[in-house]
Amino acid sequence: MNFDVFTEIIFDNVRDYLPEEYADVEITLEEITKLNETYQALTVKKEGCGFVPRVNLDSLYEQFCIDTLVLLRDVAREVAGSIIRDLSRKDAIPMECFLDYERAKELLFIRVSPEETNRELLKTLPNRVVNGLALTCHLYFGTSEGSFRSSMVTEALREQFGITGEQLLQDSLANSRKILPPVLKNLREDPELKKIPVDREPALYMLTNRTGINGAAVLFYPGMMEEMAQRLEDSYFILPSSIHEMMIIPEGEAPSAEKMEGLLWEANQKCVAPAEKLSDDVFHYDMKSRRFETIRDWKKQKGEYLN
């Protein structure tokens, strides 16, 4: 069964598994474009409800193809159950957050994603690009049942707020540390997380936020790069292992530049889901010049590889 047939069957049958009080819901199919991913979704709207459930049909189809014993009616029943749970939530997103900037300002945070794979979407979002990494602004509505709830701030919403893109970015950067504080883990002291296959064991740190979701952006919090250098008492390399975290290696303990680039490339190919990939570039931060650059540019300045 191909994806189109699967989608049509779920769309045509899911309403049969909804209770009578949901008879008036509007169910549509739409393509959802997010940072790093685009998918077909079953979208459900109920009058007076502040939450709009969206069921990722691409993900559902992948799971259906893997588990060949699952019946389509069971999938439709599962989708209906998910819709009921979402529409019954008591923590619906307040619409005031999209109307009053002073209210929204308390929820702002930044995410980082690859510029290259998001060029079209970035045209519709206030953003700042740093060495191929795009910083975008979002509203954070907390985590619930393992789900990170947020909403992108588009150019249309920014205009509705009546602020400049620069002010939005500055407010998002400043507020990120308050609502999603940074977390730095020393992986040398954490056996459960020490899984990087290197010949010799360098000092290795993981930088993320308290949720561990979309935590790579922590590196761009105001003053964070400088704080890291002071804490490590050294310049350092940054391996963007996913959108959720950055791996940090002090320069004085780092393996060769080639080895770090190879490790990152291998991890991106074998371990990181496409929607969570951040970059194939290793970066370097110099504590004296306070320069953040790709390892390629750093090597050009140094004129040599690490030994």
Summary of the structure (lengths in Angstrom):
residues: 307
radius of gyration: 22.0
end to end distance: 54.1
largest distance: 71.2
contacts: 881
relative contact order: 0.09
helix: 42%
strand: 26%
